[in-house]
Amino acid sequence: MIKGGNVTIFISNMGKAVDFYTNVLGLKLAQRYGDHWASISAGPGLSIGLHPKSPNQPAPGTAGSIQIGLECSDTLDKETKRLESKGIKFTKPAAGEGGASAYFTDPDGNTLYLWAAQR
């Protein structure tokens, strides 16, 4: 089951992005893992994930550079199988620091992903 999520924004400079979201907008830095990831709390129920630019992802400021991530309470495999049974097709499976993700799109082609932390 899906238990929460975040909006991921691909950024070109982690320091500048964290400064903007915390010092300029006044939001709270929830977590930061160097220049690899930062999580900004935008109030109850909304987390903004800051992810550095990557050759495998859209460039910051371009179409697709903002994505919705949904956190799984079960394993990623179990949740992807559940959603595949409902017709969702996954692309770009990825494993990284701290967990794994599986990407899919909504009916309009907007990118979403499932995330499961390493257990």
N, C-alpha and C positions, 0 to 999 in steps of 0.2 A: 504494500500500500504506500501511497505517497503521504509523507508526513510534514512537508514544508518545502521551502525553496528559496530561490533568490533570482535576481536579475544580474546577469554577468555583462560587464562592459569591458571591451578590449581597449586597452589604453597604451599610449606610447611611452609614458614616463611615470613610474609608480610613485615617486616622491611628489611630483606635481599633482597627480591625481588624488593622492591621500590628502595633501594639503587643501586642495579645492573642496573635496567632500566634507572634510572635518573643519578646517579653519574658515573657509569662505561660506559654505552652506550651514555649518554648525552641527553636522551630524556626528555620531559617535563611532570611533574606530573600535570594532569588536575584536578583530584578529588581524595580524599581519605576519606573513611568512616571508620576510625579506622583500625581494623584488619579484617573488613568484606568485603571490596572492595576497589580497587584503579584503576583508569583509567589513562593510560599513553598515551600521544599524540606522535605518531610516524610520524608526518607530516600530511599534508592535506589528509583527507580521510582514515586514519588508526588510530584506537584506540586499544590499548592493555589493556584488562581488567584482573586484577590480582584478583583471587578468592582463599580464603583459602581452604585447603583440607577439604573434607566432606565425611562422610560415604556413601552418596548417589551418589557420583561422582567418576570417576577414580582417582587413586592415582597420585600425581605429578610425572612427568617423565615417565608415562606408556602410553600405547595406549589409546587414547581417552581423554587424559588430556589437549589437546588443542582443543577448539571448536569455531565455528564461530557463533556469535550472530547477528541477524538482527532485527533492531528496527522498530516497527510498527508505522505508522502515524494514523491508525485507532485503534479500540479496538482489543484486542487479539482475542476475540471471532469472530469478523468479519473477521480478517485476516486468522485465522485457517480454518474457513468455506470456504473462497475463495480458499485456497490451498488444502483443502480436496476435493473440486470439481475437482481438477486437479490430484487427485490420491495420494496425500501425506497422510501418516498415522502418527499421532502424538502419542508420548509416553511421559511419565514423566511430566504431567502438574505440575507446581509448582507456588506457591505464596510466596513472600518473602518481605523483606523490600524494599519499593519503587515501587513494581510492580509485574508482573506475567510473566511467561515464559511457552512455550510449545516446546517440543523437537521432532526432527525428524531426519532422516538420508538421505544422498544423495544416489545415486545408488550404490556407493561403500561401504556404511556403515559408512561414516564419520558423526559425530554428528554436527548438526546445531540446533539453537533454535531461536524462535521468542521471542521478549521482548516487553512488553508494560508497560510504567510507569503508576503508579496510577494517576488517574485524579480526 
